[in-house]
Amino acid sequence: MVKQVDQIHAGMLFLALCLHLGAAASGMLKVDGAQGGGGGDTISHSLTVVQRLEALLVQGNGSDVSLRVETPNADEVKVIQAHSLVLSLQSAVFEEMLLSRNGSTLVLKESSDCAAVFDKFIRYLYCGEISLRLDQATPLHKLATKYQVTGLQQGITQYMTQNLAQDTPSGHVAGWYEYALQVGDVTLRDSCLQFMAWNLSSVLQSGEWATISSQLLMTLLQRSDLILQSEMELFAALEAWIIQNEPDGLTAENALRAVRYAMMPPRELFRLQTQSSVLAHYQESVRDLLYMSYQFHSASPLHMAKYFDVNCSLFMPRNYLSPVWGSPWIISNPTRDDRSTSFQTQLGPSGHDASKRVTWNALFSPRWLPLSMRSMYTETGAMQPTRVEGGRPRIIITPATSSADFAGVNFQKTVLVMAQQQGKVVVKHVYNFHQSTEENGDFLSEADLYRRTSEYLIDSSLYLHIVVKPLYQTLITTKN
């Protein structure tokens, strides 16, 4: 019987709201469409209706439910006069709570951060819009998730993924990652993790680095797509994290064993062993890795490959920005014509190859048409041009000369594409290939290089960074 009375009450409230809003909206007209057209004209009062709904919330006119927001271990209580019809229409959770209530008041238990933004949350239910700051994103997402307001939940997830590059005093990306992991928001979790991996140098220098969890630390250390200056930069940051957080022995050992010591020059390894207090304390835990790293630097990679699995992570480079691994490439007015550049890298990370250099030639074509999209011959039998209007960007990277030193080595090319977000240059895309970006099929497919305001253009230029990673082939033979 109570449920039936509530339904009648809600219906009467809906009728009252319609009459109230309709009368208030009669002064503003917006006509769309052409006279005499088949579709007719449209009269829109949507903005006025939203304004009147907001006024209902602010003034409390026609309210039939009080929301009493309480925070555990706090004396402050927030009371909001609301309308059960609006709450029920926007949230299935509120609908169920309202149907089972015993009086005109709903008592809601919220954390202090959620209570602080509860007014904003309720206003969204009435107006369908919300303004927020970075520090309000997580509590608003919590409320949207708790009360199953899907549109708001998805909107805040999108807001967070679009504001990862925003500067904050203490950082926010790692905190958002931990929150996304907790609530199971896969989109936000993956976006945060990718941003940190691809912009790791800035993360290591932020105040947030010292506070990240051991789980996130290990997740990052195990990735090969980290973008940073060198492995030494990563070790220095890890050492600072261990000193700051004083983790248990197993956590520290696992983290130190995830460092790729073979990617450090021998002189840096010697320095670490003599100057690093953390490495001195845990040296027994990584002694085998240091020994293998010294062996790697003292013999040719081809010789090492006969006895060791050189495909393991210890011998696999990450995306290092150091000049010995690649080169930045700034292409002004990238849609104009083909561009080329040359650069040198060290043959490989092994100390045995420290003095050997490889010269690479890179060619950027802004409008390359793949073979699958063009005919092989013209009507006269001549080959069609390979660069035509309507094509897509492409990069080819090849060695200037061949060498016997290349035996047993595959050179993976990685192109980092920068973009400007919130006034900050960040890595937007990472493309891995052997010789040409055609191997990816989606190189710069989302980039509008013709629009001057494109986030991919910084001062009308396309900012790239090329990394060449030598990957060694294992030559271990099976003993009979």
N, C-alpha and C positions, 0 to 999 in steps of 0.2 A: 504493500500500500504506500509506503514511504517512497519507493522507487517511482510509482505512478504519479504521485504528487510532484516529485522533483521534475519528471518529464513534462507535466503540464506547466509547471513554473518556468521551465526552460523555454517552452514554446511561447508562453506569454511574453517572456523577456525578449525572445527573438523578434516577435511582432512589434514590440515597443521600440526595439533598436532600429528596425527597418523604417518605421514611421518617423522616428526621431532623425535618423540619418538622411532619409529621403527629403524631409522638409528642409533640413539644413543645407542640402546639396543643390537645391533648386536654383541658386543664384549664379552658378558657374557652368558654362557649356563649352565643350570642345568638339568640333565637328570635323571628321575625317572622311575622305572620299570625294569623288566628283559627282555633281548633280547629274541625274539621268543615267548613272552607271547601274549595271546589273546588281552590284553588291549592296547598294544603298548606303546611307550615311550612318555614322556612329556618333552617339552622344556619350561622352565620358565624364563621370564625376569621381573617378577612382581616387584622385588626390584628396578631394574634399572629404570623401568617406574615411580615408585613412586619418585625416586630421581630426575628424569628429570622433573616431574610435580612440585616438590618443587623448582627446579631451574627456571622454568618458572615463578612461583610466585615471587621469590626473584628478578629475573632480569627484570621481566615485559615484556618479549619478547612476541609479538603477542597480547598484551593486547588490549581489545576493550571496557573496561568500567573502570571508576575510582570510587572507593568507598570513599566518603567523610564522615568521621565519626566525628560528632559534638556533643559536650556535652553542655547542657543548662547551662547558667551562667558561662561559661568557655571560655577562648580565644583559648585554644589549639585545633587544628584540625588535625586529622590523615587522610592521603590519601593513599589508597592502590590500586595499579594497578592490575586488575584481568581480568578474562576471563568469559564472559557471559555463555558459554557452561558449564563450570565446576560448576558455581554457580547454573544454572538452573537444572542440573542433580542432585545436592545434596539437593536443597531446593525448594519446591513448592512456598514458599513465594518470594524468589529471582526471580524465573521464572516469576511470575505474575508482580513483580515490573519492571523487565527488558522489558517485553512485552509492558508495558504502559509508559515507560520512553520517555522523549522528547529530550534527548541529550545523551552524552557519560558519564555523571556523575550521580551517585546515591547519594543523600544526606541522610545519616542515622543519626537519633537522638538517642543517647545512653547515659545512665547514666555514671557517671565517673568510677564506678567499672567495668562496661561492656566495656567501651572504652579502659580501661587499658589492657584487655585481648582479644581485638578484633582480633589482629594479630594471636593469638593462634587459635582462632575460625576459621578464614579463612584458616589457614594452615591445619587444620583438614579436611576441605572440599577438599583440594588438595591431602593430604597424607593419610588420614584415621587413623591418630594416633595423640595423644596429650599427653604432659607432663604437670602436674599441681601440685600446692600446695593446702593445705586445704583451705586457704583464697581465692583461685581462683575458687573453686568448684561452689559456688552459682552464681557468675556472668556468668560463662560459661554455667551453667544449664539454666539461664535466656535466654541467646542468643540461645541455642539449642531449647528451648521452643518457643521463639518468631519466629524463622525462620523455625520451624518444621523440625529440623534435628533429627529424631527419634533415630537413632543409637547412636548419641552422648548424647542425653538426657538420654537414658536408661543406657548408660555406666557410666555417671557421677552419676546417682542415685545409681548404684551398687558401685561405688567408695566411695560415701558418707556413705552408709550403712556398708561398710567394714572398715571404718576409724572412727567409732564413739568413739572407745576407745583411739584414739590418744590424747596425751597430748598437750594442747595449753595454753598459758598464761591466756587468758580470757575465755576459753571454747568455744565450737562451736555447741554442740548438740542441745541446746535449740534454738539457732538461726536458725539452719537447720530445726527444727520442725516448727517454725513459718513460715519460707519460704515455706516449703512443704504444710502447711495449706493454705497459700495464693494462691499457684498455683494449688492446688488440686492433688499433687503427693501423692497418698494414700500409696504407698509402702514406700517411704521415711518417711512420717508422722508417720506411725505405727512403723517403725523400730526405729526411734528416741524416741518415747514415751515409747516403751518397754524397750529400753536400759536405759532410765532415771529411770523408775520404778524399774527395776531389779538391778540397781547399784546406788540407791538413795543416799547412804551415801557419795559416792565420789562426786555426784552432789551437795549435800548440802554443802560440804567443798570447792567447786570450786568458783572462782570469778564470774561465770555465774549465780549462784543462785539468787543473789540480783537483777538481771536484767530481770528475767523471767516475762512474762505477767501474769496478774491476771487470764486470761482464762486458761493458762497452769497450773498455781498454783492450781486452783480448779479441773482441770482434774486429776492431780496427787493425790490430797488429797482425792478424792472420790474413789480411787482404793484400793482394798483389797490385791492386789498382790505386794505392795511395799515391797522392801527388804532393811532393815535398822536395826540398832542396837536396837532401842526401840522407843516407841511412844514419849518419852521425847526428843529424838534427833530430831524428826520431829517438836515438838512444839517449841523447841529452834530455829530451822531454820525458822519456820514461824514467830516467834516473831521478829527475825532479819529482815526478809523481810518486815514486816509491819512497823517497825521503819525506815527502809531505804526508802521505797516507799511512805509512808503516803497515803494509798489508802482511798477512800471514806468509810464512816461508814458501808454501806451495804456490800461492798466487804470484809472488815475486819471481820464483824460479820459472814458472810457465811463461810469464811475460818476458823475461830475459831470454828465454830460449826461442821466442818468436822473432827476435832481432836477427837480421840477415848480415852476420858479421863478415861474410865473404864479400859483401858489397862495399866494405870499407878498405881503403888502402892499408898496407902493412904498417906504415908509420902511425896511422890512427889507432890501429889495434894495439901497438906497443904503448902508445900514450894512455889508452884506456886501462890497460893492465897495470900501469904504474901510478895513475892518478885518480881513477874512479873508485870511490869508497864503496859504492854499491857492488861493482864488479868484484872488488877484492873480497867482499863478504860472501858473495855467491859464486865465486870462481869455480868451485868444484862442480857446480850444477851446469856450467856451460863450457867446461874444459874441453869436451869432445868437439864442440862446435868451433871453438877457437883453434884447436889443432887442425881440423879439416880446412878451416879458412886459410891458415898459414900454408898448408899443403897446396891449396887451390892457387895461391899467389906464387908459389915457388916452381910449379910445373906448368907445362902448356895445357890448356883446356882439353886438347885432343888426347893427351896422355892421361889426364885425370879421368876422362870419360871411359877409359878402359877398365878402371878399378872402382869408380864411385858412381852412384846414381846422381848425375848432375842435373836431373830434372826436379830434384827436391827444392823446397822453397829457399833453402840456404843459398843456392846458386842462381836464384831467379830475381832479376832486378825489379824494383817498383818503378813508378814514373818519376824519375829524378829530374829536377830542373837545372842541375849543375851543367855548365857548358860542356863538360866531357861527354855528356849523354845526349845532347841535342842543341837546339837553337830556337829562340823566338823568331817569329816572322810576322811583321806588320804589313798588311796589304792595303794601301790607300785606294779609294774608289774601286772596290773589288769587282764591280760589275763591268768595268770598262773593257778589259782585254786580258789575255793570258799573261801570267807573271812567272818568273823563275828565280830561284836562289840556290846557292851552294853553301854547304857548311861541313865541318869536320867533327867526327866523334872518335873517341878511343875505340880500338878494335873490340875490346871487351873489358870487363871489370878486373880480370886477373892481373896481378902484378907482372906476370910474364909478358903481357901485351901492353903494358903501360906506355911504352914509347911508340907503339904502332897506331897510325891514324887511318881512318877511312873517310874519303871525300864523298859526299852525297849531293845529288842534284834533285831539286824539287821543282815541279811544275804545277801551277794552279791554273785551272781553266774554269771560268765562271759559267759557261754555257756548253757543257759537254753533253753530246747526245749518245747514249749507250748503243751498242750494236743492235740490241734487241728492238730499238725504237727507230731504226732507219734502214732503208734498203741498201743493199751492197753496191748496186750499180745504178747509174743514171741511164737515161734513154740512149745516150751515145756510147755507153759502155765504160765511161770513166768512173773512177771512185768518187763518191760524194765526199764533201768536206766533213771532217770529224768534229768541227766545232761550229754549231749553228744556233740560230735563235730558237728559244724554247727548250734548250738543254738545261742541265743542272750542274752545279759545281762539282769539280773533281780535283784531286791531288794525286800525282804520281811521284814516288820517291825511289830513285835507283842509285846504285853505287857508280861513281865516275869510272872506276876500273875494277876488274876482277882480280882476285889474288888467291894463292894457295892457302893463305892464312884463313880463308873463309871456310875451310873444310871443317865439317862437324858443327857449324854454327848456322842457326836461322836468325835473321834479323827482323824482329817485329817492329813495325813502325806504328807509332801512336801520335795522333794529332789532337791536341787540346784546343778547344774552341772557347774563347773568353766572351763574356757578356758583361754589361754594366747593369747592376741592380742596386737600387737605393744608393746610387752614387759610388758604388764599390765594384771593382773589377773582380769577377769570380769565374771559375771554370764552369761552363754551361754544358758542354758535351765532350765526350771522350770517344775517339774512333780508333780501333786497332785494325791493322791490315798488314799484308806482306809487301805489296808493291803499290796498289792503287785503292783509293777509297771506293771504287766501284764494287769492291768485294763486300762492302757494307750494304750498299743499296739505298741508304738513307742519309748520306752525308749532307749536312746543312739543309735537310728537307723542310725544316720548320723555319728557317731563317729567311726573312724578307730583306735581302741586301739592297733593294732598290729604295726602301723607305728610310729617309734620313734619320728618323727618330727610332729606328730599330735598335733593340737592346744589344744586337750583335755588332753594331757599328759604334766605335768609340772614336770621336773626332773624325767621322766619315771613313774610318779604317777598320778592317777586319783583323782582330788580334788572335794569332795562332801561336802555338808552341809545339815544335816537333821533337819527339823523343824516340831514339833508336835503342831498342833493347836486344842485346845478344842472348839468344836462348840456345843452350848447348844440348847436343844429342848424345844420349848414353850409348856407349859402345861396349858395354860389358858382355863378354862371351860366356856361354854356359859351359861349365867344365864337365867333361865326360867322366 
